[in-house]
Amino acid sequence: MGRVLITGASGLLGRALMQEFQGATGWEVLGLAYSRAGGSLKKVDLRDPAAVRETVQEFKPDVLIHSAAQRRPDVVEKDEEATRVLNVDVTRTVAQAAVDVGAFLVFISTDYVFDGKSPPHKVTDPPNPLNKYGISKLAGERTALEVAKDGAVLRVPILYGPIETVDESAVTVLFSAVQNSEKTAKMSDYERRYPTHVGDIAVVCRQLAEKRLQDPSLLGVFHWSGDEEMTKYTMAVTMAEVFNLPSSHLLADKEPSGGAPRPYNAHLDVSRLQELGIGKTRPFKESIKEVLQPFLKK
């Protein structure tokens, strides 16, 4: 098929992207990382434009998936400048490097560009982010498509998948409180979320890349998401269920979450990709059990 370069390749989504493309026939893959660069990953500081340009020029990818970002909304609220550098300035550098070698850019974005007031949100709906994370990712989207005019933005919701530590995902981090049944834990039962496995996003990225290599008119904004509406409370209760753990210590909090303001229901309409024959969705119950099994306290 061609060559794909993946930024943020040591992260939760990045590792799934690496695995998906490496397991598919005909793809040559290069993954970039910085703080966790190891194994076959190339260590590149994306904040260094010369290093990015040199790496991309040398590898000459057909597809460049930019998944490196500051993803944690509460961290973003506290450090706006560092977030802007990573989510906007770096995106400009990466997008320009893609354009210079004629690569198809895929910028990974978020459902948090929406205010969550009129779900499901279509790719044509006007964004209205409620927090600084959403604002920075929307600025990144606009930068990406302004520089790489024939590029793509893929918006995704809350992600989970094979983790290195339980706090690596906003889904799996709940498991610590689930397992600590001695202590009552309030869990948000307000915001509607659609937990999505990174392996499904990786399949979608590969399918989109393969379709695009055959059809250069494929560009713009795309959405992919799991289809099960949950709250952090119902996710936690499901985790308890699959491992036959008690859940009476988990308390449903019906109030909006504290910290950075979050959309009530930012459900993404995925019909554009479905109409292209692109997509994969795995059930939450079976998948979360598989992901958390290694972290179950004996």
N, C-alpha and C positions, 0 to 999 in steps of 0.2 A: 504493500500500500504506500508506505512512505516513512518519513521520519517525524517523530513527535518530541517536542521539548516540554517538560513539565516543571513549573516553578512551585516552590513549597512542597517539594517531593517527599520530605520527611514527615509532613503533617498527616493528620487523620485522612483527609481526602486525597492528598498527594500520594500516599502509600497505595491507596486503592487504585488510583489512576495508573501508577507504575505497574502494579500487578495485572490490571486489565489489558494494558497495551503490550506488556511483555508476554502475556499468555495468548495474545491474538497473532495469527500468522501475518507476516509481511510488514511488521512495524519495527523500526529501529528506534529505541527509546533513550533519551537522556534526561535524567532528573537532576534538578538543581536544589541545593539546600544550603543553609549557612550554619546556624548554631548546632543543628543535629546532623551535619553532613558526615556520612560514613558509608562503608561498603562501596557500591558502584556509583553513589551520588557525587556530583561535582560540587565543590564548595565555592559558591559565588555570593558576594554581598550585592544584593539587588539595588542597594542604595548607591552603588558605584557604576555610573552609566558606561564608563569605558570597559569595565569588566563584563557587563551585560552584553554590550555591542560585540565585543571580541568573541565571547562564548557562542552567541547566536550566529555570527558570521562564520565561525569555524564549523559548527554543526550543520548549519543550513537546514533547519527543520521545514517541513511542509505545513506542520500544525504546531502552534505554540499555545499551551493551556496555562493560563496565569491563575494559579490557585493560592499563591502566597498572599497573606493578608493578616491584619490584626482583626480577629473575629469576635473578641469578647466585649459586648456592649458596655459593661461596667468599667472595664479598663479604658475603653475609648473615651468615656465621659471625663476621665481624670487626666488623660494625656492626649489632647487634641492634636498637638503639633507632630508628635511621633506617629500618630495615626494617619495624619494627612500625608506625611512622607511615604509611609508604607502603602496606603490604600489609593493615593492619587499620584504623587510624584513618580513613584516606582512604576505605576501602571503606564504612565506616559513613556518612560524609558523602555519598558518591555514592549509596548505597542509599536513604538518607532523602530525598535530592533526587528520586530516581526515584519513590518512593512518593508524594511530595507532588504530583506531576503525573500520577500513575496510569500511569507507564511500566513496561514489562516489563524487569526488570533481568537481564542475563546477566553473571555474574562468571566471568572466565577463571581457571581454577586449573590444577593440575599433577598428573601421575602420581606425583610425589614425596610425596603424602600417604600413599602405601602403603609398606610395608616390602619389597615385592618377593618375598615368600616363598611366595605361593600364587597365581601368575598363571594365567589372566587375571583381573584384578580387576573384579568387577561393581560397579555403582553402589550396590548394597546392602551391599557388604563394608565392615566397620569399618576406618577409616583407622588407620594407625600410622606416622607419619612418623619418619624416622631422623635428619634434620638440621634445622637452624633454619629453612632455607628452607621445607621441607615443613610444619614446625610453624606458621610464619607464614601460609602460604597456607591451611592448614586453619582457622586462627583467622579468616582473611578470609572463607572459605566460610561459617563458622558465623555470623559477623557479618552477611554479606550476606543469608542466609536468615532470620535472626532479625528483621532490619529489614524486608526485602522478602519477606514470607512466601509470596508467589506468584511469586517470582523463580526464576532458574535458575543452576546452577553448571555450567560446562563444563570438565571436566578434559582436558588435552591433554599429550602427551609432548614430547620434544626437537624443536624446530622449526627449519626452514630455509626459505629462499625468496629472492626478489630482495633482495640485500644492498647496503648502501652501502659497507661495508668487510668484509673476510673475517672479522674478529673479532666481527661483529655476531651471529653464531649459533655455538652450541657445536658445530655440525656443520661449517660452512664454515671455521671457524678452523683445522681440521686441514689445510686445503689448503696453508698456508704450509710446513709440514713435508714434505708430499708433494712440493712443487716444489723443495725444497732437498735434492736427492739426494746432495749432498756430505757431508751430516751424518746419522748414524744417529739415528733417533727412536723412542723407546719409546711405543707406543700401547696404551691399555687394550683388552685382549681378554677382559675379565672380565664387566663389567656388560652385560646385554642391553638394547638400546635399540631404539626404533621410530621412526626419523626421519620426521617428518611435515611436509608442505609447508604453509606458512601460507595459500596459496591454497585448499587443501582445507578448512582450519579456517574460513576466511572464507565459503565456500559453505555449510558446515554451519550457521554462525551465521545466515546469511540465510534458509536453509530453515527453521530453527527459529523465527526471528522471524516468518516468513510463516505458518507453521502455528499459532503461538501467537495471532496476531491473529484467526485463525478459531476457535481452540479455547482458551479461557481456562483450561481444566483442565490444560494442559501446563505443568508446573513441576517443580522439584526438581533432582536431580543427573543429568548426562549425561556420557558419555565419547565422545571421538573420537580416533582414532589411525591412523597408517599400519600396514600389516600385515606389513612385512618385518622380521624379527628380525635385528639387526646389533650389532656392537660398534664402538667408535671405530676399532679396528684395521681391521675389514672395511669400514667406511665409507671410510677413507683408501685402502685397497687398491682399492676401487671407483673412487674419484676418479682414481687413477693409471691404472687400466685404460681409463677412458673417454677419457682424453687421451693414451693410449699412452706414459705416463711410467714410468720404472723404479719398482719398489716394494721392491727388495731391501734398501733402507736403513731400511725400516719394520719395527720389531721388535714382535712380539706380546707384551704384558705380561699374564700370566695371573693376576696378583695383583689384589686389590681396589684401586680408585683411591685415591690419597692425597687430602688435603684433607677437605672435609666428607664424612661417610659417605653412601654412595649405595645405593639399593635394587639388589639383584642383577637382578631382572626384574620391573619394575612394569608389565608389559603390561596395557593397558586393554581390558576387554570392551565392545565397541561395539554390542551387540545391541539395546539400548533405542532408539537412534537409527535403526538399520537397520530395525527393525520399524515405525517411523514413515515409512519410505521416505526417510529423510534420510541423506546421506553422499556423500563423494567421496574417492577414493584414487588418487594418481598414482604410477607406478613410480619408485623412487629413482634408478636408473641414468640414465634419460633426463632426469629433473628436475634432478639435481645437475649434470649436464653443462651444461645451459642456464643454471643459476644461476652456475656458476663460470667459464664461457667468458670473460666480460669480464676476469677476474682471472688468466687464463693468461699466464705470462711468455712473451714472444715470443723 
